[in-house]
């Protein structure tokens, strides 16, 4: 029997339904079922009418914060103690009293991108922290969508969603089978395909704002693959002036997006 002090308090007006507890987050994550935790990822998802939820766990303080923010709950929450979420995610996850299981967002088609779009394309970037940070940056700079592959890319769940800090609700992921083919298709539509390469002969400053355009980012260490490079119209580098010349890919994405969007006009 659970001691009284360990029993989670029940939220006023709600009657949580008992359900079996999966053994860990890996049992509930995947491309057809995502886990979101933390204030920004969960609150942004709750405010997104396009999200469909299976489960919402929240502490008493987190529920009060959601109420203060005026966020309506599309699903009946289960009020729990922080330790209940710790058991699902592990003690090191910063969940801020919020945990949700939801359907993934619908992935738009590549040919549905508008003619003035600014896209990102990720060439086998597998670190969910980096991809999440890129998604967050993309949301900050008004990127239309992020093109990524079904293979060699992390799922839009868990650590990635936490690192994106709610950005997944604002920047859709376009999932393609082959990145090179996707870049060829975009080129045929008039997109300028700009690959980021530390050894490129052209500097980022020489490019200027472009629309429509797709910024192509390669994995740290490996960079852009040869086939991906061949599908780019321009290869550009960021000129670093300090002692360290290499940048984390998410930081490089932020600098490049600033350069590509710093003017209200566009360049042909």
DATA-V694234 format. One record per pair of residues at least 24 apart in sequence whose ideal C-beta (glycine too) atoms are under 7 Angstrom apart, sorted by the first residue. I is the first residue (numbers start at 1). J is the second residue. D is the distance in Angstrom with one decimal. If there is no record, write none. Layout:
i;j;d
I;J;D
I;J;D
//
This chain:
i;j;d
8;79;6.1
8;80;4.6
8;81;5.2
8;84;6.4
9;60;6.2
9;79;5.8
10;79;6.1
11;63;6.2
11;77;6.2
11;79;3.9
14;76;5.4
14;77;6.5
16;78;4.4
25;88;6.2
25;89;5.9
25;158;6.2
28;101;5.7
29;155;6.5
29;157;4.8
29;158;5.6
30;155;6.4
31;104;6.4
31;155;5.6
32;104;6.6
33;101;6.6
34;102;5.6
34;104;5.2
34;156;6.2
34;157;3.7
34;161;6.8
35;101;5.9
35;157;5.2
35;158;5.1
36;100;4.6
36;102;6.2
36;161;5.1
37;89;6.0
37;93;6.2
37;95;4.2
37;98;6.2
37;99;4.7
37;162;6.2
38;94;6.2
38;95;5.7
38;96;5.4
38;98;6.4
38;162;5.0
39;96;4.5
39;98;6.1
40;165;4.3
40;166;4.1
41;161;4.8
41;162;5.7
41;164;6.9
41;165;6.6
41;166;5.5
42;98;4.1
42;100;5.1
43;69;6.6
43;71;5.9
44;166;3.2
44;169;4.5
45;100;6.4
45;102;6.3
45;169;5.8
46;71;5.3
46;73;6.4
46;74;6.7
47;71;5.7
48;169;4.4
50;105;5.9
51;102;5.4
51;105;6.8
52;102;6.4
52;103;4.3
53;100;5.9
53;102;4.7
54;101;4.4
54;102;6.3
55;100;6.6
55;101;4.3
56;100;5.0
57;84;6.6
57;85;5.8
57;99;4.3
58;97;6.0
58;98;5.5
59;97;3.5
61;97;5.7
62;96;6.6
62;97;3.3
62;98;4.9
104;156;6.2
105;168;6.8
105;172;6.6
107;172;6.6
107;173;5.7
107;174;6.0
107;175;4.8
108;145;6.4
108;172;5.2
108;174;5.9
110;147;7.0
110;174;5.5
110;176;6.3
110;182;5.8
110;185;6.2
113;144;6.2
113;145;6.3
114;144;6.7
115;212;5.9
116;211;4.8
116;212;5.7
117;144;3.9
117;212;5.0
118;143;5.5
118;144;5.6
118;211;6.2
118;213;5.7
118;260;6.7
118;261;6.9
119;143;6.8
119;144;5.8
119;145;5.6
119;147;5.8
119;214;4.1
120;146;4.6
120;147;6.9
120;215;5.3
120;217;6.6
120;253;7.0
121;147;4.3
121;179;6.3
121;183;6.5
121;214;5.3
121;216;4.5
122;146;6.5
122;148;4.6
122;153;6.5
122;217;5.7
123;179;5.9
123;216;6.3
123;217;6.5
123;218;4.6
123;219;6.5
123;224;5.5
123;225;5.9
123;228;4.8
124;152;4.2
124;219;5.0
125;153;7.0
125;217;6.5
125;219;5.0
125;249;6.3
126;152;6.1
126;153;6.6
126;154;6.1
126;219;6.7
128;154;4.1
128;159;4.4
128;160;3.8
128;163;6.6
129;159;6.3
129;163;5.0
130;248;7.0
130;249;5.5
130;250;5.1
131;160;5.4
132;159;6.8
132;160;4.3
132;161;6.7
132;162;6.7
132;163;2.5
132;164;4.2
133;163;5.4
133;250;3.6
134;250;5.0
134;253;5.0
135;164;3.9
135;167;4.2
135;168;5.9
135;171;5.7
136;163;6.9
136;164;5.0
136;165;4.9
136;167;4.3
137;250;6.4
137;253;5.5
137;254;4.6
137;257;6.3
138;167;6.5
138;171;4.6
139;167;3.7
139;170;4.4
139;171;5.0
141;257;4.2
141;258;7.0
141;261;5.3
142;261;6.9
143;171;5.5
143;257;6.9
145;171;6.4
145;172;4.9
145;174;5.0
146;171;5.8
146;173;5.3
146;174;6.8
147;174;4.7
147;176;6.1
147;182;5.6
147;214;7.0
148;173;5.9
148;175;6.4
149;176;5.9
149;177;7.0
149;179;5.5
150;175;5.4
150;177;6.4
179;228;6.1
180;227;4.8
180;228;6.1
180;231;5.1
183;214;7.0
183;216;7.0
183;231;3.9
184;231;5.9
186;214;5.4
187;233;6.9
192;233;5.4
192;234;6.8
193;231;6.3
193;232;4.6
193;233;4.8
194;232;6.6
194;234;4.9
194;236;6.0
195;224;5.4
195;228;7.0
195;229;5.9
195;232;3.6
195;234;6.9
195;235;4.8
196;236;6.3
196;252;6.0
196;256;5.9
197;223;6.4
197;224;6.1
197;235;4.5
197;237;6.2
198;237;5.4
198;246;6.8
199;237;6.9
200;235;3.9
200;236;5.3
200;237;4.3
202;234;6.2
202;235;6.6
202;236;5.0
203;236;6.6
203;237;6.1
203;239;5.4
204;236;4.9
204;237;6.8
204;238;5.3
204;256;6.1
204;259;5.0
205;259;7.0
207;234;6.4
207;236;5.5
208;267;4.4
209;260;5.6
209;261;6.3
209;262;6.6
209;263;4.6
209;265;6.6
209;266;5.5
209;267;5.3
210;260;6.1
210;266;6.6
210;267;5.6
211;266;4.3
213;260;6.5
215;256;5.8
215;257;6.9
215;260;6.6
217;249;5.7
217;253;5.8
220;249;5.2
//
